Amino acid sequence: MKALVDEDRCRGHGVCVSVCPEVFDLSDDGFAVVRVAEIDPAFETAAQEAERTCPERAIRLE
């Protein structure tokens, strides 16, 4: 599983980082970035929660 952040939609709320810091981080500009190329299966549930709770719907999992 991979995570993608739509840079045009992200507003830097940081919900994804609080839900799944193993996969997401904030850039120096305060916007979400993906920390890993492939999501470890142990963190898939948390990544899905981050996708569901993103206020801007900026996260997509593939």
PDB file of N, H, CA, C and O in Angstrom:
ATOM      1  N   MET A   1       0.846  -1.175   0.000  1.00  0.00           N
ATOM      2  CA  MET A   1       0.000   0.000   0.000  1.00  0.00           C
ATOM      3  C   MET A   1       0.894   1.243   0.000  1.00  0.00           C
ATOM      4  O   MET A   1       1.925   1.299   0.671  1.00  0.00           O
ATOM      5  N   LYS A   2       0.459   2.233  -0.777  1.00  0.00           N
ATOM      6  H   LYS A   2      -0.379   2.188  -1.322  1.00  0.00           H
ATOM      7  CA  LYS A   2       1.172   3.511  -0.848  1.00  0.00           C
ATOM      8  C   LYS A   2       0.216   4.638  -0.475  1.00  0.00           C
ATOM      9  O   LYS A   2      -0.993   4.539  -0.678  1.00  0.00           O
ATOM     10  N   ALA A   3       0.774   5.701   0.070  1.00  0.00           N
ATOM     11  H   ALA A   3       1.757   5.782   0.236  1.00  0.00           H
ATOM     12  CA  ALA A   3      -0.008   6.890   0.409  1.00  0.00           C
ATOM     13  C   ALA A   3       0.432   8.036  -0.493  1.00  0.00           C
ATOM     14  O   ALA A   3       1.609   8.180  -0.822  1.00  0.00           O
ATOM     15  N   LEU A   4      -0.533   8.832  -0.877  1.00  0.00           N
ATOM     16  H   LEU A   4      -1.490   8.715  -0.610  1.00  0.00           H
ATOM     17  CA  LEU A   4      -0.283  10.031  -1.679  1.00  0.00           C
ATOM     18  C   LEU A   4      -0.980  11.207  -1.021  1.00  0.00           C
ATOM     19  O   LEU A   4      -2.081  11.066  -0.488  1.00  0.00           O
ATOM     20  N   VAL A   5      -0.340  12.363  -1.058  1.00  0.00           N
ATOM     21  H   VAL A   5       0.554  12.477  -1.490  1.00  0.00           H
ATOM     22  CA  VAL A   5      -0.941  13.589  -0.531  1.00  0.00           C
ATOM     23  C   VAL A   5      -1.117  14.551  -1.697  1.00  0.00           C
ATOM     24  O   VAL A   5      -0.163  14.867  -2.408  1.00  0.00           O
ATOM     25  N   ASP A   6      -2.339  15.008  -1.883  1.00  0.00           N
ATOM     26  H   ASP A   6      -3.114  14.752  -1.306  1.00  0.00           H
ATOM     27  CA  ASP A   6      -2.631  16.006  -2.913  1.00  0.00           C
ATOM     28  C   ASP A   6      -2.196  17.369  -2.367  1.00  0.00           C
ATOM     29  O   ASP A   6      -2.862  17.947  -1.507  1.00  0.00           O
ATOM     30  N   GLU A   7      -1.091  17.864  -2.870  1.00  0.00           N
ATOM     31  H   GLU A   7      -0.551  17.395  -3.569  1.00  0.00           H
ATOM     32  CA  GLU A   7      -0.525  19.119  -2.378  1.00  0.00           C
ATOM     33  C   GLU A   7      -1.448  20.313  -2.589  1.00  0.00           C
ATOM     34  O   GLU A   7      -1.378  21.289  -1.842  1.00  0.00           O
ATOM     35  N   ASP A   8      -2.308  20.244  -3.593  1.00  0.00           N
ATOM     36  H   ASP A   8      -2.365  19.450  -4.199  1.00  0.00           H
ATOM     37  CA  ASP A   8      -3.239  21.339  -3.847  1.00  0.00           C
ATOM     38  C   ASP A   8      -4.377  21.382  -2.838  1.00  0.00           C
ATOM     39  O   ASP A   8      -4.955  22.441  -2.591  1.00  0.00           O
ATOM     40  N   ARG A   9      -4.700  20.232  -2.256  1.00  0.00           N
ATOM     41  H   ARG A   9      -4.231  19.372  -2.457  1.00  0.00           H
ATOM     42  CA  ARG A   9      -5.805  20.170  -1.303  1.00  0.00           C
ATOM     43  C   ARG A   9      -5.363  20.321   0.146  1.00  0.00           C
ATOM     44  O   ARG A   9      -6.117  20.841   0.969  1.00  0.00           O
ATOM     45  N   CYS A  10      -4.148  19.874   0.472  1.00  0.00           N
ATOM     46  H   CYS A  10      -3.535  19.452  -0.196  1.00  0.00           H
ATOM     47  CA  CYS A  10      -3.677  19.902   1.854  1.00  0.00           C
ATOM     48  C   CYS A  10      -3.603  21.338   2.365  1.00  0.00           C
ATOM     49  O   CYS A  10      -3.098  22.233   1.687  1.00  0.00           O
ATOM     50  N   ARG A  11      -4.120  21.533   3.576  1.00  0.00           N
ATOM     51  H   ARG A  11      -4.530  20.806   4.126  1.00  0.00           H
ATOM     52  CA  ARG A  11      -4.086  22.849   4.209  1.00  0.00           C
ATOM     53  C   ARG A  11      -3.268  22.828   5.500  1.00  0.00           C
ATOM     54  O   ARG A  11      -3.235  23.813   6.236  1.00  0.00           O
ATOM     55  N   GLY A  12      -2.613  21.703   5.766  1.00  0.00           N
ATOM     56  H   GLY A  12      -2.641  20.903   5.167  1.00  0.00           H
ATOM     57  CA  GLY A  12      -1.720  21.628   6.909  1.00  0.00           C
ATOM     58  C   GLY A  12      -2.391  21.462   8.258  1.00  0.00           C
ATOM     59  O   GLY A  12      -1.851  21.905   9.272  1.00  0.00           O
ATOM     60  N   HIS A  13      -3.544  20.839   8.292  1.00  0.00           N
ATOM     61  H   HIS A  13      -3.982  20.479   7.468  1.00  0.00           H
ATOM     62  CA  HIS A  13      -4.229  20.618   9.567  1.00  0.00           C
ATOM     63  C   HIS A  13      -3.432  19.680  10.478  1.00  0.00           C
ATOM     64  O   HIS A  13      -3.470  19.821  11.701  1.00  0.00           O
ATOM     65  N   GLY A  14      -2.713  18.728   9.886  1.00  0.00           N
ATOM     66  H   GLY A  14      -2.682  18.614   8.893  1.00  0.00           H
ATOM     67  CA  GLY A  14      -1.879  17.819  10.662  1.00  0.00           C
ATOM     68  C   GLY A  14      -2.598  16.638  11.275  1.00  0.00           C
ATOM     69  O   GLY A  14      -2.015  15.915  12.082  1.00  0.00           O
ATOM     70  N   VAL A  15      -3.848  16.427  10.912  1.00  0.00           N
ATOM     71  H   VAL A  15      -4.322  17.015  10.256  1.00  0.00           H
ATOM     72  CA  VAL A  15      -4.598  15.292  11.454  1.00  0.00           C
ATOM     73  C   VAL A  15      -3.906  13.985  11.080  1.00  0.00           C
ATOM     74  O   VAL A  15      -3.808  13.080  11.908  1.00  0.00           O
ATOM     75  N   CYS A  16      -3.433  13.879   9.864  1.00  0.00           N
ATOM     76  H   CYS A  16      -3.512  14.615   9.191  1.00  0.00           H
ATOM     77  CA  CYS A  16      -2.771  12.650   9.411  1.00  0.00           C
ATOM     78  C   CYS A  16      -1.540  12.337  10.258  1.00  0.00           C
ATOM     79  O   CYS A  16      -1.281  11.178  10.580  1.00  0.00           O
ATOM     80  N   VAL A  17      -0.802  13.350  10.607  1.00  0.00           N
ATOM     81  H   VAL A  17      -1.013  14.291  10.344  1.00  0.00           H
ATOM     82  CA  VAL A  17       0.405  13.156  11.420  1.00  0.00           C
ATOM     83  C   VAL A  17       0.031  12.700  12.826  1.00  0.00           C
ATOM     84  O   VAL A  17       0.704  11.844  13.401  1.00  0.00           O
ATOM     85  N   SER A  18      -1.021  13.258  13.374  1.00  0.00           N
ATOM     86  H   SER A  18      -1.568  13.953  12.907  1.00  0.00           H
ATOM     87  CA  SER A  18      -1.425  12.853  14.722  1.00  0.00           C
ATOM     88  C   SER A  18      -1.986  11.435  14.731  1.00  0.00           C
ATOM     89  O   SER A  18      -1.848  10.726  15.728  1.00  0.00           O
ATOM     90  N   VAL A  19      -2.614  11.014  13.642  1.00  0.00           N
ATOM     91  H   VAL A  19      -2.726  11.590  12.832  1.00  0.00           H
ATOM     92  CA  VAL A  19      -3.192   9.676  13.556  1.00  0.00           C
ATOM     93  C   VAL A  19      -2.152   8.628  13.173  1.00  0.00           C
ATOM     94  O   VAL A  19      -2.177   7.512  13.692  1.00  0.00           O
ATOM     95  N   CYS A  20      -1.235   8.980  12.263  1.00  0.00           N
ATOM     96  H   CYS A  20      -1.216   9.886  11.841  1.00  0.00           H
ATOM     97  CA  CYS A  20      -0.276   7.997  11.743  1.00  0.00           C
ATOM     98  C   CYS A  20       1.089   8.638  11.470  1.00  0.00           C
ATOM     99  O   CYS A  20       1.464   8.827  10.313  1.00  0.00           O
ATOM    100  N   PRO A  21       1.827   8.970  12.524  1.00  0.00           N
ATOM    101  CA  PRO A  21       3.128   9.618  12.333  1.00  0.00           C
ATOM    102  C   PRO A  21       4.181   8.708  11.700  1.00  0.00           C
ATOM    103  O   PRO A  21       5.222   9.182  11.246  1.00  0.00           O
ATOM    104  N   GLU A  22       3.910   7.407  11.670  1.00  0.00           N
ATOM    105  H   GLU A  22       3.064   7.022  12.039  1.00  0.00           H
ATOM    106  CA  GLU A  22       4.836   6.476  11.031  1.00  0.00           C
ATOM    107  C   GLU A  22       4.828   6.629   9.508  1.00  0.00           C
ATOM    108  O   GLU A  22       5.785   6.243   8.837  1.00  0.00           O
ATOM    109  N   VAL A  23       3.752   7.189   8.971  1.00  0.00           N
ATOM    110  H   VAL A  23       2.975   7.502   9.516  1.00  0.00           H
ATOM    111  CA  VAL A  23       3.608   7.332   7.519  1.00  0.00           C
ATOM    112  C   VAL A  23       3.649   8.798   7.084  1.00  0.00           C
ATOM    113  O   VAL A  23       4.190   9.113   6.024  1.00  0.00           O
ATOM    114  N   PHE A  24       3.083   9.691   7.891  1.00  0.00           N
ATOM    115  H   PHE A  24       2.643   9.435   8.752  1.00  0.00           H
ATOM    116  CA  PHE A  24       2.955  11.092   7.503  1.00  0.00           C
ATOM    117  C   PHE A  24       3.792  12.015   8.384  1.00  0.00           C
ATOM    118  O   PHE A  24       4.059  11.717   9.548  1.00  0.00           O
ATOM    119  N   ASP A  25       4.192  13.124   7.811  1.00  0.00           N
ATOM    120  H   ASP A  25       3.975  13.366   6.865  1.00  0.00           H
ATOM    121  CA  ASP A  25       4.933  14.151   8.529  1.00  0.00           C
ATOM    122  C   ASP A  25       4.515  15.486   7.938  1.00  0.00           C
ATOM    123  O   ASP A  25       3.817  15.526   6.925  1.00  0.00           O
ATOM    124  N   LEU A  26       4.933  16.567   8.556  1.00  0.00           N
ATOM    125  H   LEU A  26       5.501  16.534   9.379  1.00  0.00           H
ATOM    126  CA  LEU A  26       4.688  17.899   8.001  1.00  0.00           C
ATOM    127  C   LEU A  26       5.992  18.453   7.439  1.00  0.00           C
ATOM    128  O   LEU A  26       7.054  18.321   8.048  1.00  0.00           O
ATOM    129  N   SER A  27       5.893  19.064   6.289  1.00  0.00           N
ATOM    130  H   SER A  27       5.030  19.172   5.795  1.00  0.00           H
ATOM    131  CA  SER A  27       7.066  19.682   5.671  1.00  0.00           C
ATOM    132  C   SER A  27       7.439  20.946   6.433  1.00  0.00           C
ATOM    133  O   SER A  27       6.723  21.357   7.345  1.00  0.00           O
ATOM    134  N   ASP A  28       8.541  21.554   6.067  1.00  0.00           N
ATOM    135  H   ASP A  28       9.123  21.220   5.325  1.00  0.00           H
ATOM    136  CA  ASP A  28       8.961  22.814   6.681  1.00  0.00           C
ATOM    137  C   ASP A  28       7.914  23.903   6.473  1.00  0.00           C
ATOM    138  O   ASP A  28       7.827  24.849   7.257  1.00  0.00           O
ATOM    139  N   ASP A  29       7.116  23.764   5.410  1.00  0.00           N
ATOM    140  H   ASP A  29       7.186  22.996   4.773  1.00  0.00           H
ATOM    141  CA  ASP A  29       6.053  24.732   5.113  1.00  0.00           C
ATOM    142  C   ASP A  29       4.762  24.421   5.857  1.00  0.00           C
ATOM    143  O   ASP A  29       3.803  25.190   5.788  1.00  0.00           O
ATOM    144  N   GLY A  30       4.734  23.280   6.578  1.00  0.00           N
ATOM    145  H   GLY A  30       5.513  22.655   6.634  1.00  0.00           H
ATOM    146  CA  GLY A  30       3.564  22.934   7.371  1.00  0.00           C
ATOM    147  C   GLY A  30       2.520  22.100   6.657  1.00  0.00           C
ATOM    148  O   GLY A  30       1.390  21.993   7.133  1.00  0.00           O
ATOM    149  N   PHE A  31       2.871  21.506   5.527  1.00  0.00           N
ATOM    150  H   PHE A  31       3.789  21.593   5.140  1.00  0.00           H
ATOM    151  CA  PHE A  31       1.925  20.681   4.781  1.00  0.00           C
ATOM    152  C   PHE A  31       2.320  19.214   4.875  1.00  0.00           C
ATOM    153  O   PHE A  31       3.492  18.885   5.064  1.00  0.00           O
ATOM    154  N   ALA A  32       1.329  18.335   4.741  1.00  0.00           N
ATOM    155  H   ALA A  32       0.378  18.602   4.588  1.00  0.00           H
ATOM    156  CA  ALA A  32       1.563  16.905   4.883  1.00  0.00           C
ATOM    157  C   ALA A  32       2.453  16.362   3.771  1.00  0.00           C
ATOM    158  O   ALA A  32       2.351  16.758   2.610  1.00  0.00           O
ATOM    159  N   VAL A  33       3.318  15.455   4.162  1.00  0.00           N
ATOM    160  H   VAL A  33       3.401  15.133   5.105  1.00  0.00           H
ATOM    161  CA  VAL A  33       4.159  14.711   3.225  1.00  0.00           C
ATOM    162  C   VAL A  33       4.169  13.255   3.674  1.00  0.00           C
ATOM    163  O   VAL A  33       3.936  12.945   4.842  1.00  0.00           O
ATOM    164  N   VAL A  34       4.443  12.379   2.729  1.00  0.00           N
ATOM    165  H   VAL A  34       4.632  12.631   1.780  1.00  0.00           H
ATOM    166  CA  VAL A  34       4.532  10.952   3.019  1.00  0.00           C
ATOM    167  C   VAL A  34       5.980  10.633   3.361  1.00  0.00           C
ATOM    168  O   VAL A  34       6.894  11.011   2.628  1.00  0.00           O
ATOM    169  N   ARG A  35       6.190   9.941   4.472  1.00  0.00           N
ATOM    170  H   ARG A  35       5.448   9.634   5.068  1.00  0.00           H
ATOM    171  CA  ARG A  35       7.536   9.626   4.948  1.00  0.00           C
ATOM    172  C   ARG A  35       8.098   8.339   4.363  1.00  0.00           C
ATOM    173  O   ARG A  35       9.316   8.163   4.342  1.00  0.00           O
ATOM    174  N   VAL A  36       7.246   7.433   3.884  1.00  0.00           N
ATOM    175  H   VAL A  36       6.256   7.576   3.901  1.00  0.00           H
ATOM    176  CA  VAL A  36       7.686   6.107   3.440  1.00  0.00           C
ATOM    177  C   VAL A  36       7.166   5.804   2.036  1.00  0.00           C
ATOM    178  O   VAL A  36       6.080   6.246   1.660  1.00  0.00           O
ATOM    179  N   ALA A  37       7.944   5.053   1.272  1.00  0.00           N
ATOM    180  H   ALA A  37       8.826   4.695   1.577  1.00  0.00           H
ATOM    181  CA  ALA A  37       7.523   4.675  -0.084  1.00  0.00           C
ATOM    182  C   ALA A  37       6.404   3.633  -0.040  1.00  0.00           C
ATOM    183  O   ALA A  37       5.443   3.706  -0.806  1.00  0.00           O
ATOM    184  N   GLU A  38       6.539   2.673   0.856  1.00  0.00           N
ATOM    185  H   GLU A  38       7.319   2.613   1.479  1.00  0.00           H
ATOM    186  CA  GLU A  38       5.536   1.618   1.040  1.00  0.00           C
ATOM    187  C   GLU A  38       5.115   1.598   2.503  1.00  0.00           C
ATOM    188  O   GLU A  38       5.958   1.664   3.397  1.00  0.00           O
ATOM    189  N   ILE A  39       3.815   1.507   2.746  1.00  0.00           N
ATOM    190  H   ILE A  39       3.129   1.453   2.019  1.00  0.00           H
ATOM    191  CA  ILE A  39       3.309   1.479   4.111  1.00  0.00           C
ATOM    192  C   ILE A  39       3.481   0.081   4.690  1.00  0.00           C
ATOM    193  O   ILE A  39       3.035  -0.904   4.102  1.00  0.00           O
ATOM    194  N   ASP A  40       4.122   0.004   5.833  1.00  0.00           N
ATOM    195  H   ASP A  40       4.484   0.804   6.312  1.00  0.00           H
ATOM    196  CA  ASP A  40       4.281  -1.253   6.552  1.00  0.00           C
ATOM    197  C   ASP A  40       2.879  -1.762   6.905  1.00  0.00           C
ATOM    198  O   ASP A  40       2.051  -0.983   7.376  1.00  0.00           O
ATOM    199  N   PRO A  41       2.598  -3.041   6.688  1.00  0.00           N
ATOM    200  CA  PRO A  41       1.278  -3.583   7.014  1.00  0.00           C
ATOM    201  C   PRO A  41       0.821  -3.277   8.443  1.00  0.00           C
ATOM    202  O   PRO A  41      -0.379  -3.168   8.695  1.00  0.00           O
ATOM    203  N   ALA A  42       1.745  -3.139   9.360  1.00  0.00           N
ATOM    204  H   ALA A  42       2.719  -3.228   9.155  1.00  0.00           H
ATOM    205  CA  ALA A  42       1.389  -2.823  10.749  1.00  0.00           C
ATOM    206  C   ALA A  42       0.736  -1.448  10.881  1.00  0.00           C
ATOM    207  O   ALA A  42       0.046  -1.186  11.866  1.00  0.00           O
ATOM    208  N   PHE A  43       0.947  -0.566   9.900  1.00  0.00           N
ATOM    209  H   PHE A  43       1.508  -0.779   9.100  1.00  0.00           H
ATOM    210  CA  PHE A  43       0.418   0.796   9.977  1.00  0.00           C
ATOM    211  C   PHE A  43      -0.698   1.070   8.969  1.00  0.00           C
ATOM    212  O   PHE A  43      -1.142   2.210   8.831  1.00  0.00           O
ATOM    213  N   GLU A  44      -1.152   0.033   8.267  1.00  0.00           N
ATOM    214  H   GLU A  44      -0.791  -0.893   8.380  1.00  0.00           H
ATOM    215  CA  GLU A  44      -2.193   0.235   7.257  1.00  0.00           C
ATOM    216  C   GLU A  44      -3.503   0.739   7.852  1.00  0.00           C
ATOM    217  O   GLU A  44      -4.145   1.617   7.275  1.00  0.00           O
ATOM    218  N   THR A  45      -3.902   0.201   8.984  1.00  0.00           N
ATOM    219  H   THR A  45      -3.381  -0.513   9.452  1.00  0.00           H
ATOM    220  CA  THR A  45      -5.152   0.636   9.616  1.00  0.00           C
ATOM    221  C   THR A  45      -5.066   2.108  10.010  1.00  0.00           C
ATOM    222  O   THR A  45      -6.014   2.862   9.794  1.00  0.00           O
ATOM    223  N   ALA A  46      -3.953   2.517  10.578  1.00  0.00           N
ATOM    224  H   ALA A  46      -3.182   1.904  10.753  1.00  0.00           H
ATOM    225  CA  ALA A  46      -3.782   3.923  10.962  1.00  0.00           C
ATOM    226  C   ALA A  46      -3.745   4.815   9.729  1.00  0.00           C
ATOM    227  O   ALA A  46      -4.284   5.922   9.757  1.00  0.00           O
ATOM    228  N   ALA A  47      -3.124   4.361   8.654  1.00  0.00           N
ATOM    229  H   ALA A  47      -2.686   3.462   8.630  1.00  0.00           H
ATOM    230  CA  ALA A  47      -3.083   5.148   7.414  1.00  0.00           C
ATOM    231  C   ALA A  47      -4.488   5.306   6.836  1.00  0.00           C
ATOM    232  O   ALA A  47      -4.834   6.371   6.326  1.00  0.00           O
ATOM    233  N   GLN A  48      -5.287   4.260   6.915  1.00  0.00           N
ATOM    234  H   GLN A  48      -5.005   3.395   7.329  1.00  0.00           H
ATOM    235  CA  GLN A  48      -6.674   4.345   6.446  1.00  0.00           C
ATOM    236  C   GLN A  48      -7.475   5.323   7.292  1.00  0.00           C
ATOM    237  O   GLN A  48      -8.315   6.060   6.775  1.00  0.00           O
ATOM    238  N   GLU A  49      -7.216   5.326   8.585  1.00  0.00           N
ATOM    239  H   GLU A  49      -6.534   4.727   9.005  1.00  0.00           H
ATOM    240  CA  GLU A  49      -7.874   6.283   9.479  1.00  0.00           C
ATOM    241  C   GLU A  49      -7.462   7.712   9.116  1.00  0.00           C
ATOM    242  O   GLU A  49      -8.296   8.618   9.116  1.00  0.00           O
ATOM    243  N   ALA A  50      -6.191   7.911   8.809  1.00  0.00           N
ATOM    244  H   ALA A  50      -5.514   7.176   8.809  1.00  0.00           H
ATOM    245  CA  ALA A  50      -5.720   9.240   8.397  1.00  0.00           C
ATOM    246  C   ALA A  50      -6.411   9.670   7.111  1.00  0.00           C
ATOM    247  O   ALA A  50      -6.794  10.832   6.970  1.00  0.00           O
ATOM    248  N   GLU A  51      -6.572   8.752   6.181  1.00  0.00           N
ATOM    249  H   GLU A  51      -6.261   7.809   6.295  1.00  0.00           H
ATOM    250  CA  GLU A  51      -7.268   9.066   4.924  1.00  0.00           C
ATOM    251  C   GLU A  51      -8.713   9.471   5.210  1.00  0.00           C
ATOM    252  O   GLU A  51      -9.204  10.455   4.657  1.00  0.00           O
ATOM    253  N   ARG A  52      -9.390   8.719   6.067  1.00  0.00           N
ATOM    254  H   ARG A  52      -8.991   7.920   6.516  1.00  0.00           H
ATOM    255  CA  ARG A  52     -10.801   8.990   6.389  1.00  0.00           C
ATOM    256  C   ARG A  52     -10.991  10.304   7.132  1.00  0.00           C
ATOM    257  O   ARG A  52     -11.998  10.984   6.936  1.00  0.00           O
ATOM    258  N   THR A  53     -10.039  10.669   7.980  1.00  0.00           N
ATOM    259  H   THR A  53      -9.221  10.116   8.139  1.00  0.00           H
ATOM    260  CA  THR A  53     -10.229  11.834   8.844  1.00  0.00           C
ATOM    261  C   THR A  53      -9.619  13.125   8.298  1.00  0.00           C
ATOM    262  O   THR A  53      -9.763  14.180   8.917  1.00  0.00           O
ATOM    263  N   CYS A  54      -8.954  13.062   7.169  1.00  0.00           N
ATOM    264  H   CYS A  54      -8.837  12.206   6.666  1.00  0.00           H
ATOM    265  CA  CYS A  54      -8.377  14.286   6.590  1.00  0.00           C
ATOM    266  C   CYS A  54      -9.505  15.263   6.247  1.00  0.00           C
ATOM    267  O   CYS A  54     -10.372  14.939   5.436  1.00  0.00           O
ATOM    268  N   PRO A  55      -9.505  16.445   6.850  1.00  0.00           N
ATOM    269  CA  PRO A  55     -10.582  17.411   6.611  1.00  0.00           C
ATOM    270  C   PRO A  55     -10.674  17.879   5.154  1.00  0.00           C
ATOM    271  O   PRO A  55     -11.748  18.267   4.695  1.00  0.00           O
ATOM    272  N   GLU A  56      -9.574  17.844   4.442  1.00  0.00           N
ATOM    273  H   GLU A  56      -8.701  17.529   4.815  1.00  0.00           H
ATOM    274  CA  GLU A  56      -9.547  18.336   3.069  1.00  0.00           C
ATOM    275  C   GLU A  56      -9.601  17.212   2.037  1.00  0.00           C
ATOM    276  O   GLU A  56      -9.592  17.466   0.832  1.00  0.00           O
ATOM    277  N   ARG A  57      -9.658  15.958   2.522  1.00  0.00           N
ATOM    278  H   ARG A  57      -9.665  15.752   3.500  1.00  0.00           H
ATOM    279  CA  ARG A  57      -9.640  14.797   1.614  1.00  0.00           C
ATOM    280  C   ARG A  57      -8.418  14.817   0.713  1.00  0.00           C
ATOM    281  O   ARG A  57      -8.505  14.523  -0.480  1.00  0.00           O
ATOM    282  N   ALA A  58      -7.283  15.166   1.292  1.00  0.00           N
ATOM    283  H   ALA A  58      -7.212  15.404   2.261  1.00  0.00           H
ATOM    284  CA  ALA A  58      -6.045  15.308   0.520  1.00  0.00           C
ATOM    285  C   ALA A  58      -5.222  14.021   0.477  1.00  0.00           C
ATOM    286  O   ALA A  58      -4.213  13.957  -0.226  1.00  0.00           O
ATOM    287  N   ILE A  59      -5.641  12.999   1.220  1.00  0.00           N
ATOM    288  H   ILE A  59      -6.460  13.051   1.791  1.00  0.00           H
ATOM    289  CA  ILE A  59      -4.861  11.758   1.276  1.00  0.00           C
ATOM    290  C   ILE A  59      -5.575  10.680   0.469  1.00  0.00           C
ATOM    291  O   ILE A  59      -6.791  10.503   0.546  1.00  0.00           O
ATOM    292  N   ARG A  60      -4.764   9.972  -0.304  1.00  0.00           N
ATOM    293  H   ARG A  60      -3.776  10.115  -0.367  1.00  0.00           H
ATOM    294  CA  ARG A  60      -5.282   8.831  -1.077  1.00  0.00           C
ATOM    295  C   ARG A  60      -4.349   7.654  -0.873  1.00  0.00           C
ATOM    296  O   ARG A  60      -3.128   7.795  -0.942  1.00  0.00           O
ATOM    297  N   LEU A  61      -4.935   6.490  -0.622  1.00  0.00           N
ATOM    298  H   LEU A  61      -5.926   6.375  -0.566  1.00  0.00           H
ATOM    299  CA  LEU A  61      -4.153   5.263  -0.468  1.00  0.00           C
ATOM    300  C   LEU A  61      -4.354   4.396  -1.699  1.00  0.00           C
ATOM    301  O   LEU A  61      -5.460   4.287  -2.227  1.00  0.00           O
ATOM    302  N   GLU A  62      -3.282   3.791  -2.141  1.00  0.00           N
ATOM    303  H   GLU A  62      -2.382   3.880  -1.713  1.00  0.00           H
ATOM    304  CA  GLU A  62      -3.341   2.894  -3.304  1.00  0.00           C
ATOM    305  C   GLU A  62      -2.761   1.560  -2.936  1.00  0.00           C
ATOM    306  O   GLU A  62      -2.713   0.656  -3.770  1.00  0.00           O
TER     307      GLU A  62
END
